[in-house]
Amino acid sequence: MANEVFANGREIACKAASGKTICAFPDVCFTPPENPATPPGIPVPYPNTGSASDTAKGSKKVKISDKEIMLKNKSYFKTSMGDEAGCAAKKGVITSKNKGKVYFQAWSMDVKVEGKNVDRHLDMTTNNHASMPGDTPPWPFMDSMAIDAAGNTDDPCAQEKKNEQDACSQHKGDRSEECDDPSCQAAQVCKLVPYGGSGSPNCCTGFTGDHLIDVKSFIQKGQNRKTGKRYPGWDRYDADAAPTMCVQGHAASCSTHGVLSTKRKAFVNQLGGKGVKEDVEIVAMVGAITAADTFEQCSEECLEGQLLDYHKSVQDGDAQVSMSQYGAGKGKDGSAKREMSDEAGNLASSWLS
């Protein structure tokens, strides 16, 4: 296709493209009925979708297929869909809008058009805007990756996406059906989702979002994880928007949540311990290694790419991460917790030695 122009191996977002930000969730809007008991309406979470074909305020001189290109902090998709029923007077709980604009929150760092960075496939967006901020957590824009003549692609998640398509396509996007299908859930575990707030609304019932880079790595000691002061260089970090893996149980238990936390704890301890500063690439690698070791259907490269996509988009300069850890204690000899802790230590040693 003539519009398939790539930056860093990712298709550039433009008005001629077919890419979308698909079902950004939740877009909470007040919804009728309006009555004395519920004067603003009932808050209902909706999935919200925006399309590149609705590009506005794009490039003026440089074009793809004779149409404008999406540019950093200038362009937007002029409308979105999916929340039409949220039409009570207040509409969006944050923006007081429905069918609002879509803005990119990440872009290419080194490819520019008319002096501004271009937006690409897999860059994060926020939906249903009036101005700033949007009414949804950050959500990836989906289009295509560059593929060579041999069929190779730069997309580190190509196999995971194929696995999800094979396992889940029969449900046609019905989230309740996907959550009831173990094969679909196993494939979707590799797709990190924004935490979304209390109850992990982006995960199926019974699952919780585990931050593969711990929230306390960015929030100063003793501060609230949502409103507290961030470490230098991380003022834009948002725990609710940060990517998580949908797992089960508590972080200090023998569940999959506990296994992941305990493995990360072992790595952090062997890297110097809580509070030691490390590059975000190292901390993302730890999150990816420990998750890929736990869920063999997920590649380290895919998970690391997703972690870096978000965390680099909110990083100022070369700010380092203050490593944090939380997980199960060692437990008694012969206990499940001791076995889990020993296995975590061995994994860390095998990578770091």
TORKOL-4160 file (C-alpha; in steps of 0.2 Angstrom, whole numbers, padded with zeros to 4 digits, m for minus):
353
<pt num="1" X="0000" Y="0000" Z="0000"/>
<pt num="2" X="0006" Y="0017" Z="m0004"/>
<pt num="3" X="0003" Y="0024" Z="0013"/>
<pt num="4" X="0015" Y="0011" Z="0021"/>
<pt num="5" X="0029" Y="0022" Z="0027"/>
<pt num="6" X="0039" Y="0017" Z="0042"/>
<pt num="7" X="0049" Y="0026" Z="0056"/>
<pt num="8" X="0059" Y="0014" Z="0067"/>
<pt num="9" X="0051" Y="m0001" Z="0059"/>
<pt num="10" X="0033" Y="0005" Z="0064"/>
<pt num="11" X="0020" Y="0012" Z="0052"/>
<pt num="12" X="0018" Y="0031" Z="0053"/>
<pt num="13" X="0001" Y="0037" Z="0058"/>
<pt num="14" X="m0007" Y="0047" Z="0045"/>
<pt num="15" X="m0024" Y="0051" Z="0038"/>
<pt num="16" X="m0022" Y="0038" Z="0023"/>
<pt num="17" X="m0018" Y="0024" Z="0035"/>
<pt num="18" X="m0030" Y="0011" Z="0042"/>
<pt num="19" X="m0023" Y="0010" Z="0060"/>
<pt num="20" X="m0034" Y="0012" Z="0076"/>
<pt num="21" X="m0033" Y="0014" Z="0094"/>
<pt num="22" X="m0044" Y="0000" Z="0098"/>
<pt num="23" X="m0056" Y="m0001" Z="0113"/>
<pt num="24" X="m0046" Y="0010" Z="0125"/>
<pt num="25" X="m0054" Y="0005" Z="0142"/>
<pt num="26" X="m0061" Y="0012" Z="0153"/>
<pt num="27" X="m0069" Y="0028" Z="0146"/>
<pt num="28" X="m0081" Y="0031" Z="0160"/>
<pt num="29" X="m0095" Y="0042" Z="0155"/>
<pt num="30" X="m0111" Y="0047" Z="0164"/>
<pt num="31" X="m0126" Y="0038" Z="0156"/>
<pt num="32" X="m0145" Y="0041" Z="0157"/>
<pt num="33" X="m0156" Y="0039" Z="0166"/>
<pt num="34" X="m0155" Y="0055" Z="0175"/>
<pt num="35" X="m0167" Y="0057" Z="0189"/>
<pt num="36" X="m0167" Y="0065" Z="0207"/>
<pt num="37" X="m0158" Y="0049" Z="0214"/>
<pt num="38" X="m0144" Y="0050" Z="0201"/>
<pt num="39" X="m0144" Y="0068" Z="0195"/>
<pt num="40" X="m0128" Y="0067" Z="0184"/>
<pt num="41" X="m0132" Y="0050" Z="0177"/>
<pt num="42" X="m0124" Y="0033" Z="0180"/>
<pt num="43" X="m0105" Y="0031" Z="0178"/>
<pt num="44" X="m0103" Y="0017" Z="0165"/>
<pt num="45" X="m0086" Y="0012" Z="0158"/>
<pt num="46" X="m0085" Y="0011" Z="0139"/>
<pt num="47" X="m0072" Y="0005" Z="0127"/>
<pt num="48" X="m0067" Y="0019" Z="0115"/>
<pt num="49" X="m0060" Y="0018" Z="0098"/>
<pt num="50" X="m0051" Y="0031" Z="0087"/>
<pt num="51" X="m0046" Y="0029" Z="0069"/>
<pt num="52" X="m0031" Y="0037" Z="0059"/>
<pt num="53" X="m0043" Y="0041" Z="0045"/>
<pt num="54" X="m0050" Y="0055" Z="0057"/>
<pt num="55" X="m0033" Y="0064" Z="0058"/>
<pt num="56" X="m0034" Y="0083" Z="0060"/>
<pt num="57" X="m0020" Y="0096" Z="0061"/>
<pt num="58" X="m0007" Y="0085" Z="0053"/>
<pt num="59" X="0008" Y="0090" Z="0042"/>
<pt num="60" X="0005" Y="0103" Z="0029"/>
<pt num="61" X="0019" Y="0101" Z="0016"/>
<pt num="62" X="0025" Y="0083" Z="0019"/>
<pt num="63" X="0012" Y="0070" Z="0016"/>
<pt num="64" X="0009" Y="0051" Z="0014"/>
<pt num="65" X="m0003" Y="0046" Z="m0001"/>
<pt num="66" X="m0006" Y="0065" Z="m0002"/>
<pt num="67" X="m0013" Y="0066" Z="0015"/>
<pt num="68" X="m0007" Y="0073" Z="0031"/>
<pt num="69" X="0004" Y="0065" Z="0044"/>
<pt num="70" X="0001" Y="0064" Z="0063"/>
<pt num="71" X="0013" Y="0075" Z="0073"/>
<pt num="72" X="0018" Y="0076" Z="0091"/>
<pt num="73" X="0008" Y="0087" Z="0102"/>
<pt num="74" X="m0001" Y="0095" Z="0087"/>
<pt num="75" X="m0012" Y="0082" Z="0078"/>
<pt num="76" X="m0026" Y="0072" Z="0084"/>
<pt num="77" X="m0040" Y="0061" Z="0078"/>
<pt num="78" X="m0055" Y="0072" Z="0078"/>
<pt num="79" X="m0068" Y="0060" Z="0085"/>
<pt num="80" X="m0069" Y="0043" Z="0094"/>
<pt num="81" X="m0083" Y="0031" Z="0095"/>
<pt num="82" X="m0089" Y="0018" Z="0108"/>
<pt num="83" X="m0096" Y="0029" Z="0121"/>
<pt num="84" X="m0111" Y="0037" Z="0112"/>
<pt num="85" X="m0122" Y="0030" Z="0126"/>
<pt num="86" X="m0113" Y="0040" Z="0139"/>
<pt num="87" X="m0123" Y="0056" Z="0134"/>
<pt num="88" X="m0130" Y="0062" Z="0151"/>
<pt num="89" X="m0127" Y="0080" Z="0154"/>
<pt num="90" X="m0110" Y="0077" Z="0162"/>
<pt num="91" X="m0104" Y="0064" Z="0149"/>
<pt num="92" X="m0085" Y="0059" Z="0153"/>
<pt num="93" X="m0081" Y="0059" Z="0171"/>
<pt num="94" X="m0064" Y="0068" Z="0167"/>
<pt num="95" X="m0067" Y="0078" Z="0151"/>
<pt num="96" X="m0086" Y="0081" Z="0151"/>
<pt num="97" X="m0086" Y="0074" Z="0133"/>
<pt num="98" X="m0091" Y="0059" Z="0124"/>
<pt num="99" X="m0085" Y="0055" Z="0106"/>
<pt num="100" X="m0070" Y="0066" Z="0110"/>
<pt num="101" X="m0053" Y="0068" Z="0102"/>
<pt num="102" X="m0038" Y="0056" Z="0102"/>
<pt num="103" X="m0021" Y="0062" Z="0106"/>
<pt num="104" X="m0004" Y="0053" Z="0105"/>
<pt num="105" X="0006" Y="0053" Z="0121"/>
<pt num="106" X="0022" Y="0044" Z="0113"/>
<pt num="107" X="0031" Y="0046" Z="0096"/>
<pt num="108" X="0047" Y="0043" Z="0087"/>
<pt num="109" X="0062" Y="0050" Z="0096"/>
<pt num="110" X="0072" Y="0053" Z="0080"/>
<pt num="111" X="0061" Y="0054" Z="0065"/>
<pt num="112" X="0053" Y="0071" Z="0062"/>
<pt num="113" X="0042" Y="0079" Z="0049"/>
<pt num="114" X="0041" Y="0098" Z="0048"/>
<pt num="115" X="0051" Y="0099" Z="0064"/>
<pt num="116" X="0040" Y="0088" Z="0075"/>
<pt num="117" X="0041" Y="0070" Z="0080"/>
<pt num="118" X="0030" Y="0058" Z="0070"/>
<pt num="119" X="0017" Y="0046" Z="0079"/>
<pt num="120" X="0018" Y="0027" Z="0075"/>
<pt num="121" X="0011" Y="0010" Z="0077"/>
<pt num="122" X="0012" Y="0005" Z="0095"/>
<pt num="123" X="0014" Y="0022" Z="0102"/>
<pt num="124" X="0002" Y="0026" Z="0116"/>
<pt num="125" X="m0013" Y="0037" Z="0115"/>
<pt num="126" X="m0027" Y="0044" Z="0126"/>
<pt num="127" X="m0045" Y="0045" Z="0120"/>
<pt num="128" X="m0061" Y="0055" Z="0123"/>
<pt num="129" X="m0052" Y="0072" Z="0125"/>
<pt num="130" X="m0059" Y="0089" Z="0126"/>
<pt num="131" X="m0042" Y="0096" Z="0130"/>
<pt num="132" X="m0030" Y="0088" Z="0142"/>
<pt num="133" X="m0031" Y="0075" Z="0150"/>
<pt num="134" X="m0041" Y="0062" Z="0141"/>
<pt num="135" X="m0055" Y="0051" Z="0148"/>
<pt num="136" X="m0045" Y="0035" Z="0146"/>
<pt num="137" X="m0029" Y="0027" Z="0152"/>
<pt num="138" X="m0015" Y="0026" Z="0139"/>
<pt num="139" X="m0018" Y="0014" Z="0125"/>
<pt num="140" X="m0008" Y="0008" Z="0110"/>
<pt num="141" X="m0011" Y="0014" Z="0092"/>
<pt num="142" X="m0012" Y="m0002" Z="0081"/>
<pt num="143" X="m0006" Y="m0002" Z="0063"/>
<pt num="144" X="0008" Y="m0012" Z="0056"/>
<pt num="145" X="0027" Y="m0016" Z="0057"/>
<pt num="146" X="0039" Y="m0017" Z="0043"/>
<pt num="147" X="0042" Y="m0034" Z="0036"/>
<pt num="148" X="0056" Y="m0039" Z="0025"/>
<pt num="149" X="0056" Y="m0051" Z="0009"/>
<pt num="150" X="0058" Y="m0066" Z="0020"/>
<pt num="151" X="0043" Y="m0062" Z="0031"/>
<pt num="152" X="0053" Y="m0056" Z="0046"/>
<pt num="153" X="0047" Y="m0042" Z="0056"/>
<pt num="154" X="0054" Y="m0029" Z="0069"/>
<pt num="155" X="0038" Y="m0032" Z="0079"/>
<pt num="156" X="0044" Y="m0041" Z="0095"/>
<pt num="157" X="0026" Y="m0047" Z="0099"/>
<pt num="158" X="0022" Y="m0054" Z="0081"/>
<pt num="159" X="0021" Y="m0072" Z="0088"/>
<pt num="160" X="0011" Y="m0067" Z="0103"/>
<pt num="161" X="m0001" Y="m0057" Z="0093"/>
<pt num="162" X="m0004" Y="m0072" Z="0081"/>
<pt num="163" X="m0006" Y="m0084" Z="0096"/>
<pt num="164" X="m0020" Y="m0072" Z="0103"/>
<pt num="165" X="m0028" Y="m0071" Z="0086"/>
<pt num="166" X="m0028" Y="m0090" Z="0084"/>
<pt num="167" X="m0035" Y="m0092" Z="0102"/>
<pt num="168" X="m0047" Y="m0078" Z="0103"/>
<pt num="169" X="m0054" Y="m0073" Z="0086"/>
<pt num="170" X="m0070" Y="m0084" Z="0087"/>
<pt num="171" X="m0076" Y="m0072" Z="0101"/>
<pt num="172" X="m0076" Y="m0057" Z="0090"/>
<pt num="173" X="m0070" Y="m0045" Z="0104"/>
<pt num="174" X="m0083" Y="m0051" Z="0117"/>
<pt num="175" X="m0073" Y="m0048" Z="0132"/>
<pt num="176" X="m0084" Y="m0059" Z="0143"/>
<pt num="177" X="m0082" Y="m0074" Z="0131"/>
<pt num="178" X="m0063" Y="m0071" Z="0130"/>
<pt num="179" X="m0062" Y="m0071" Z="0149"/>
<pt num="180" X="m0072" Y="m0088" Z="0150"/>
<pt num="181" X="m0060" Y="m0096" Z="0138"/>
<pt num="182" X="m0044" Y="m0103" Z="0146"/>
<pt num="183" X="m0035" Y="m0104" Z="0129"/>
<pt num="184" X="m0039" Y="m0086" Z="0125"/>
<pt num="185" X="m0033" Y="m0080" Z="0142"/>
<pt num="186" X="m0017" Y="m0090" Z="0141"/>
<pt num="187" X="m0013" Y="m0081" Z="0125"/>
<pt num="188" X="m0018" Y="m0064" Z="0131"/>
<pt num="189" X="m0007" Y="m0064" Z="0147"/>
<pt num="190" X="0007" Y="m0058" Z="0136"/>
<pt num="191" X="m0002" Y="m0042" Z="0131"/>
<pt num="192" X="0001" Y="m0030" Z="0145"/>
<pt num="193" X="m0013" Y="m0018" Z="0150"/>
<pt num="194" X="m0014" Y="m0002" Z="0160"/>
<pt num="195" X="m0018" Y="m0005" Z="0178"/>
<pt num="196" X="m0033" Y="0006" Z="0177"/>
<pt num="197" X="m0036" Y="0008" Z="0196"/>
<pt num="198" X="m0044" Y="m0002" Z="0210"/>
<pt num="199" X="m0050" Y="m0019" Z="0205"/>
<pt num="200" X="m0039" Y="m0020" Z="0189"/>
<pt num="201" X="m0053" Y="m0016" Z="0177"/>
<pt num="202" X="m0043" Y="m0021" Z="0162"/>
<pt num="203" X="m0040" Y="m0039" Z="0168"/>
<pt num="204" X="m0054" Y="m0052" Z="0169"/>
<pt num="205" X="m0063" Y="m0056" Z="0185"/>
<pt num="206" X="m0052" Y="m0065" Z="0198"/>
<pt num="207" X="m0036" Y="m0057" Z="0190"/>
<pt num="208" X="m0026" Y="m0042" Z="0196"/>
<pt num="209" X="m0013" Y="m0032" Z="0186"/>
<pt num="210" X="0005" Y="m0034" Z="0192"/>
<pt num="211" X="0017" Y="m0020" Z="0188"/>
<pt num="212" X="0032" Y="m0029" Z="0181"/>
<pt num="213" X="0042" Y="m0013" Z="0186"/>
<pt num="214" X="0036" Y="m0010" Z="0204"/>
<pt num="215" X="0026" Y="0006" Z="0207"/>
<pt num="216" X="0037" Y="0011" Z="0222"/>
<pt num="217" X="0052" Y="0012" Z="0210"/>
<pt num="218" X="0045" Y="0029" Z="0205"/>
<pt num="219" X="0036" Y="0035" Z="0220"/>
<pt num="220" X="0046" Y="0042" Z="0235"/>
<pt num="221" X="0046" Y="0033" Z="0251"/>
<pt num="222" X="0031" Y="0035" Z="0262"/>
<pt num="223" X="0021" Y="0044" Z="0248"/>
<pt num="224" X="0004" Y="0039" Z="0241"/>
<pt num="225" X="0006" Y="0029" Z="0225"/>
<pt num="226" X="m0007" Y="0039" Z="0215"/>
<pt num="227" X="m0004" Y="0057" Z="0222"/>
<pt num="228" X="0013" Y="0056" Z="0230"/>
<pt num="229" X="0029" Y="0064" Z="0225"/>
<pt num="230" X="0039" Y="0055" Z="0211"/>
<pt num="231" X="0058" Y="0052" Z="0211"/>
<pt num="232" X="0067" Y="0065" Z="0200"/>
<pt num="233" X="0064" Y="0062" Z="0181"/>
<pt num="234" X="0047" Y="0053" Z="0184"/>
<pt num="235" X="0034" Y="0066" Z="0187"/>
<pt num="236" X="0024" Y="0060" Z="0172"/>
<pt num="237" X="0023" Y="0042" Z="0179"/>
<pt num="238" X="0005" Y="0036" Z="0182"/>
<pt num="239" X="0003" Y="0019" Z="0191"/>
<pt num="240" X="m0015" Y="0017" Z="0184"/>
<pt num="241" X="m0008" Y="0020" Z="0166"/>
<pt num="242" X="0008" Y="0009" Z="0168"/>
<pt num="243" X="0008" Y="m0008" Z="0160"/>
<pt num="244" X="0004" Y="m0023" Z="0170"/>
<pt num="245" X="0002" Y="m0042" Z="0168"/>
<pt num="246" X="m0015" Y="m0050" Z="0172"/>
<pt num="247" X="m0011" Y="m0063" Z="0185"/>
<pt num="248" X="m0019" Y="m0071" Z="0200"/>
<pt num="249" X="m0017" Y="m0070" Z="0219"/>
<pt num="250" X="m0007" Y="m0058" Z="0231"/>
<pt num="251" X="0011" Y="m0053" Z="0228"/>
<pt num="252" X="0016" Y="m0061" Z="0244"/>
<pt num="253" X="0008" Y="m0078" Z="0241"/>
<pt num="254" X="0012" Y="m0094" Z="0231"/>
<pt num="255" X="0001" Y="m0088" Z="0217"/>
<pt num="256" X="0007" Y="m0082" Z="0200"/>
<pt num="257" X="0007" Y="m0065" Z="0207"/>
<pt num="258" X="0018" Y="m0070" Z="0221"/>
<pt num="259" X="0030" Y="m0080" Z="0209"/>
<pt num="260" X="0033" Y="m0065" Z="0199"/>
<pt num="261" X="0036" Y="m0053" Z="0214"/>
<pt num="262" X="0047" Y="m0066" Z="0222"/>
<pt num="263" X="0058" Y="m0068" Z="0206"/>
<pt num="264" X="0059" Y="m0049" Z="0204"/>
<pt num="265" X="0064" Y="m0047" Z="0222"/>
<pt num="266" X="0078" Y="m0060" Z="0220"/>
<pt num="267" X="0085" Y="m0050" Z="0205"/>
<pt num="268" X="0084" Y="m0033" Z="0214"/>
<pt num="269" X="0093" Y="m0041" Z="0229"/>
<pt num="270" X="0107" Y="m0047" Z="0218"/>
<pt num="271" X="0108" Y="m0031" Z="0209"/>
<pt num="272" X="0112" Y="m0022" Z="0226"/>
<pt num="273" X="0095" Y="m0021" Z="0234"/>
<pt num="274" X="0080" Y="m0009" Z="0237"/>
<pt num="275" X="0084" Y="0009" Z="0233"/>
<pt num="276" X="0099" Y="0006" Z="0222"/>
<pt num="277" X="0098" Y="0016" Z="0206"/>
<pt num="278" X="0097" Y="0007" Z="0189"/>
<pt num="279" X="0094" Y="0012" Z="0171"/>
<pt num="280" X="0076" Y="0009" Z="0165"/>
<pt num="281" X="0082" Y="m0004" Z="0152"/>
<pt num="282" X="0089" Y="m0015" Z="0166"/>
<pt num="283" X="0074" Y="m0014" Z="0177"/>
<pt num="284" X="0063" Y="m0018" Z="0161"/>
<pt num="285" X="0074" Y="m0032" Z="0157"/>
<pt num="286" X="0071" Y="m0039" Z="0175"/>
<pt num="287" X="0052" Y="m0038" Z="0173"/>
<pt num="288" X="0053" Y="m0046" Z="0156"/>
<pt num="289" X="0064" Y="m0060" Z="0161"/>
<pt num="290" X="0055" Y="m0065" Z="0176"/>
<pt num="291" X="0038" Y="m0065" Z="0167"/>
<pt num="292" X="0044" Y="m0074" Z="0152"/>
<pt num="293" X="0051" Y="m0087" Z="0164"/>
<pt num="294" X="0034" Y="m0089" Z="0172"/>
<pt num="295" X="0024" Y="m0089" Z="0156"/>
<pt num="296" X="0033" Y="m0098" Z="0143"/>
<pt num="297" X="0021" Y="m0092" Z="0129"/>
<pt num="298" X="0028" Y="m0075" Z="0131"/>
<pt num="299" X="0045" Y="m0069" Z="0124"/>
<pt num="300" X="0056" Y="m0058" Z="0134"/>
<pt num="301" X="0058" Y="m0047" Z="0119"/>
<pt num="302" X="0039" Y="m0044" Z="0118"/>
<pt num="303" X="0037" Y="m0040" Z="0136"/>
<pt num="304" X="0052" Y="m0029" Z="0137"/>
<pt num="305" X="0047" Y="m0019" Z="0122"/>
<pt num="306" X="0030" Y="m0016" Z="0130"/>
<pt num="307" X="0038" Y="m0010" Z="0147"/>
<pt num="308" X="0050" Y="0002" Z="0138"/>
<pt num="309" X="0037" Y="0009" Z="0127"/>
<pt num="310" X="0027" Y="0016" Z="0142"/>
<pt num="311" X="0041" Y="0020" Z="0154"/>
<pt num="312" X="0052" Y="0029" Z="0141"/>
<pt num="313" X="0037" Y="0039" Z="0136"/>
<pt num="314" X="0036" Y="0046" Z="0154"/>
<pt num="315" X="0054" Y="0047" Z="0158"/>
<pt num="316" X="0063" Y="0064" Z="0158"/>
<pt num="317" X="0080" Y="0063" Z="0150"/>
<pt num="318" X="0091" Y="0048" Z="0157"/>
<pt num="319" X="0082" Y="0047" Z="0174"/>
<pt num="320" X="0086" Y="0031" Z="0183"/>
<pt num="321" X="0074" Y="0020" Z="0192"/>
<pt num="322" X="0076" Y="0018" Z="0211"/>
<pt num="323" X="0074" Y="m0001" Z="0212"/>
<pt num="324" X="0060" Y="m0008" Z="0223"/>
<pt num="325" X="0054" Y="m0025" Z="0228"/>
<pt num="326" X="0041" Y="m0035" Z="0236"/>
<pt num="327" X="0037" Y="m0053" Z="0237"/>
<pt num="328" X="0035" Y="m0068" Z="0248"/>
<pt num="329" X="0047" Y="m0072" Z="0262"/>
<pt num="330" X="0059" Y="m0087" Z="0262"/>
<pt num="331" X="0047" Y="m0097" Z="0272"/>
<pt num="332" X="0052" Y="m0113" Z="0282"/>
<pt num="333" X="0063" Y="m0127" Z="0276"/>
<pt num="334" X="0053" Y="m0138" Z="0264"/>
<pt num="335" X="0039" Y="m0126" Z="0262"/>
<pt num="336" X="0032" Y="m0120" Z="0246"/>
<pt num="337" X="0038" Y="m0102" Z="0249"/>
<pt num="338" X="0055" Y="m0108" Z="0252"/>
<pt num="339" X="0055" Y="m0118" Z="0236"/>
<pt num="340" X="0048" Y="m0103" Z="0227"/>
<pt num="341" X="0062" Y="m0092" Z="0235"/>
<pt num="342" X="0076" Y="m0104" Z="0231"/>
<pt num="343" X="0070" Y="m0105" Z="0212"/>
<pt num="344" X="0069" Y="m0086" Z="0211"/>
<pt num="345" X="0087" Y="m0084" Z="0218"/>
<pt num="346" X="0094" Y="m0097" Z="0206"/>
<pt num="347" X="0085" Y="m0089" Z="0191"/>
<pt num="348" X="0093" Y="m0072" Z="0196"/>
<pt num="349" X="0110" Y="m0080" Z="0198"/>
<pt num="350" X="0109" Y="m0088" Z="0181"/>
<pt num="351" X="0106" Y="m0072" Z="0173"/>
<pt num="352" X="0117" Y="m0060" Z="0183"/>
<pt num="353" X="0133" Y="m0071" Z="0186"/>
